[in-house]
């Protein structure tokens, strides 16, 4: 049996703030939006490289304050680019080396979900 990558579902509360954070700030592409009816909660997908996330305003779909680790090729360059955007609610620091060896930084989305972007550190 072969498995693909999982697609985390993260809770969201505010469509405009979520789109600004994920698309305008982090650089994700909006891949779909779904509502069962016009006045019902939004369920949407975003993608950055091979990372796919689903964001849901539906009660019970996910817990606010979840955490996801996302690998990137150049975490230092990615963090630098995000800091240069001067986004109002999130300005990541410089990546730091974790005890397990990767270089990483964490940002928190408008619903309190923590996204840790990381690159494997080169061997010593």
C-alpha positions in Angstrom: 0.0 0.0 0.0 1.2 3.5 -0.8 0.2 6.6 1.0 0.5 10.2 -0.2 1.1 13.2 2.0 -1.7 14.1 4.5 -3.6 17.3 4.1 -4.0 19.0 7.5 -7.3 20.8 8.1 -6.8 24.0 10.2 -9.5 26.0 11.8 -10.2 29.5 10.6 -12.6 32.2 11.7 -12.2 35.1 9.3 -12.1 34.6 5.5 -10.4 37.9 4.7 -7.8 37.6 7.4 -7.0 34.0 6.5 -6.6 34.8 2.8 -4.4 37.8 3.6 -2.2 35.7 5.9 -1.9 32.5 3.8 -1.9 34.1 0.3 -0.7 37.6 0.6 1.8 37.0 3.4 3.0 33.4 3.2 2.7 33.1 -0.6 0.2 30.2 -0.7 -2.1 29.9 -3.7 -5.8 29.6 -3.2 -6.8 26.3 -4.8 -10.6 26.1 -4.1 -13.4 27.6 -2.0 -16.5 25.7 -1.0 -19.7 26.7 0.8 -22.8 24.5 1.0 -24.9 27.7 0.6 -24.0 31.4 0.2 -24.4 32.2 3.9 -22.7 29.1 5.3 -19.0 28.8 6.5 -16.1 28.7 4.1 -14.0 25.6 3.5 -11.0 26.4 1.3 -7.7 24.9 0.2 -4.3 26.6 -0.2 -1.0 25.3 -1.6 2.6 26.3 -1.4 4.9 24.0 -3.5 3.9 20.5 -2.5 2.3 21.6 0.8 -1.5 21.5 0.8 -3.6 22.9 3.7 -7.4 23.1 4.1 -8.8 25.9 6.2 -12.3 25.5 7.6 -14.8 27.8 9.3 -17.0 24.8 10.2 -17.4 23.9 13.8 -15.8 20.6 14.6 -13.6 20.4 11.6 -10.4 21.4 13.5 -9.2 22.8 16.7 -7.8 26.3 16.9 -4.2 26.4 18.1 -3.1 23.3 16.1 0.5 23.0 14.9 1.9 22.0 11.5 5.6 21.6 10.4 6.2 22.5 6.8 9.5 21.8 5.0 10.9 24.4 2.7 14.1 24.4 0.6 15.6 27.6 2.0 14.1 28.5 5.4 16.5 31.4 5.9 15.6 33.0 2.6 11.9 32.3 3.1 12.0 34.0 6.5 13.9 36.9 5.2 11.3 37.4 2.4 8.5 37.3 4.9 10.1 39.9 7.2 10.6 42.2 4.2 6.8 42.2 3.6 6.3 44.0 7.0 3.0 42.1 7.4 1.1 43.7 10.3 0.4 40.7 12.5 3.3 38.4 11.8 7.0 39.1 11.5 9.0 36.0 11.9 12.4 36.1 13.5 15.5 34.5 12.0 15.4 30.7 11.9 17.1 29.0 14.8 18.6 25.5 15.0 16.3 23.1 16.8 17.8 20.4 19.2 17.0 17.8 16.5 19.1 19.7 13.9 16.7 21.5 11.6 16.7 25.3 11.1 13.2 26.6 11.7 10.9 29.5 12.6 7.2 29.6 13.6 4.4 32.0 12.7 0.9 32.0 14.1 -2.1 32.4 11.9 -5.2 34.5 12.7 -6.9 31.4 14.3 -4.0 30.7 16.6 -2.6 27.8 14.5 1.2 27.5 14.6 3.0 26.9 11.3 6.7 25.9 11.7 8.7 26.2 8.5 11.9 24.3 8.5 14.9 23.1 6.4 17.2 20.3 7.4 20.5 21.8 8.6 23.5 20.7 6.6 25.7 18.1 8.3 28.6 19.6 10.4 
